[in-house]
């Protein structure tokens, strides 16, 4: 979490940082960083909602998971700048496989085959405050299946499934379907920064990140 806080502190657009975590972690972080501590509620979406209530943003605000320690201010700035160039309510980064493999050879991620190439989802979310309640009320199922392309396809409908299997499903198709399903304007932002999509879900991920950090320090 410290790596992420430090990256956010060095990102000019970030004004306040709220951290939702167990009390033991908050106690340690409070000694080193100027943050707004929030005791976690359990489920991820409930924690996002709690952070939203405390921060009470009026416009666009950024959400990040706590397991992307390779994230950099440059990656965050790139995502925010690209997002602001397009009018929408919800922005989600996607990273091409070639970018992930070029940055971190040997990385294991779930990639979805789209018309434009193979993509994986990132771990940042840029959201317009007025749509948060509506979004959170519908997004739980989508989030549950975010790393299962087939189940996501069924959630998005039969036309999406057909296009996916014949290799004709595009980024724009997914944006349109997401917008219809959740009643908001959604935009996928293509990022070249693999760190956004390099999270730690299993032991092999942890080992890879440790190797990358050791290599970058030398």
N, C-alpha and C positions, 0 to 999 in steps of 0.2 A: 504494500500500500504506500509505503514511503516513496518508492520510485515514482509512482503515479502522482502523488501530491507534489513532489518536486518539479515534475514536468508541467503540471498545471500552474504552479506558482510562477513559472518562467514563460507562461503563455499570456501575452498581453491582454487578450480579450476576456480572460477569466478574472472576475472581480472578487467573488467569494467562493469558498470551498467548504462544502458540507461532506462529512464522512459518516456513513452509516456502517457501524461495525459492533462487535461484541464489546462490553464494557472494559474488558482487560486490554484490548487493542487500543481503544480510545484513550485509556489512561496513559499508555506509552506514547501515542502520537501527540497528545496534548502537550507533552513536555518539549517537543521539538518543532511543532508547526502551529501556525495560526489557522485553526480550522474551526468549523462549527460542528461539534460532536453530536451525533444522534445514535442512540442505542437501537440496534437492529431489532426488527419485529419477527424475522424468520424468513419468509418467502421473499424472493428477489423483488417482485413487483410491489409487494407491500412496503419494502424498504425504499423503493423509488418514490412511492406515494408519500411516505413519511418525510423524505428529504424535500420533496416538492412543497409540502405543507410548511415546513420550517423556513425554507428559503423564500417562499411566496414570490416567485419571479413574475413579472408582468409580460415579458416577451419571450424571446428564444433563450433556452437554457440547455446546458450540456450535461449528459449523463454518461458515466463510464463505469464499467465493471471494475472489480478490484484485483483482477488477475492478469493485467497486461504490463508487467514491469519494464518491458523494452520500449514503452511509449516515449516519444520525444516531443518537445514543444513544436518542432518543425512539422511533425505529423499532424498534431492537433490544429495548428494554424492552417495547414493546407486543407484539411477537412472543413474547417470553419469558413475559410475564404471561398472555397468552391460551393459550399452550401448557400452562403449569402448572395451568390451570383444568380441564384434561382429562387423564385418565390414559391414557398411551400410551407407545410405545417410540420412535417416530419422528415428528417434527413438521416440516412443510414449508409455508412461506408461499406463498399465492397472492394475486394482486392483480387486482382488476377493471379492465377496460379504461378505464372512466370515471374511475377514480382516477389511472391513469397519464396519461391525456390531460388531465385537469384540472391535474395538478401540472406536467407537462412537455409542453405543446402541441408537436406535431410528432414526438414520440417514436415510433420504429419498433420494435415488439416482436411476437413470435409469440403470438397469442391463441387459446385453445381455446374453442369454443362449448360451454357446458354448460347444463343446465336452468336454473340460477340466473343465467346471464349469460355474458359473455366474460371469461376469466381468462388470466393469464400466470404462470409460475412465478417464485419468488424465488430468492435466492442465499444463503440461510441454511438451516442444517440443525441441528435440535436432536435429539440422539440419546442414547438410554440405553446406557451403556457395555457392559452384558452382551450386547447383541445386535449389537455392531459387527462382529465377525468373520463372523457369519452373514449380516448385511446386505451387507457388502462383497463377499462371495463370489458374491452373486446380482445385485447392483445394476448391474454394469458395462454390461450391455446396455440397461437402462432409462436409465441416464445418457447413453449414446451417442445415444439417440433422444429425449431430453427436449424438444427443440425441433421435433420432427416429429410432429404430432398423429396422422397416419394410421398411421405405423409404431408409435407407442405403442399405438394402438387394437388393431392386430393382435397386439401383445405381450400385451395384456390380454384377448384372446379375442373370439369372434364375437358374443356377446351385447353386449359393450361396443361393438363396431363398429356393430351395428344401432342401439343406443340413441344412439350419437354421430350417426349420419346422420339420424335422425328427431328430433333435438334433445331427447331424453329422458335423456341421460346426465347424472347428477348428481354433485356433489362426494362425496356419501356412497357412490355406486357405485364411484368410483375408490378411495376409502379402503378399502372392503371388498375389492376385487380386489387392490389392492396388498398388503394384509395377508395374503391367501391366498397370493399369489405368493412373498412373501418370508418368510412364517412369523413375522411380527411384528405388533404393533398399530401402525397408521399413522393419522395425523391431519393433514388439511389445515387450515391456519390462515389465515383470510381477513384480510389486512392492508390498511389504507387508505394505507399509506406506499409510494408509488411507487418511492422510492429503493432499496428492497429488490430490486426487479425491474429496475432500470436499470443493466445491466452494459455493459461496453465490449467488443464482439465485432468491430466493424468501424470503419473510419475515420469514417463518418457518426455513429456513437455517440460517438466521441471529440470530434468537433466540437460535438455537441449538449451534452455534459457541460461543455465549456469555456465555451459560451455561458451555460449555466445558472449556473455558478460565477461568471462575470463579472457576471451580472445580480444574483446574491445578494450580491455584495460591494459593489454600488453602491446 
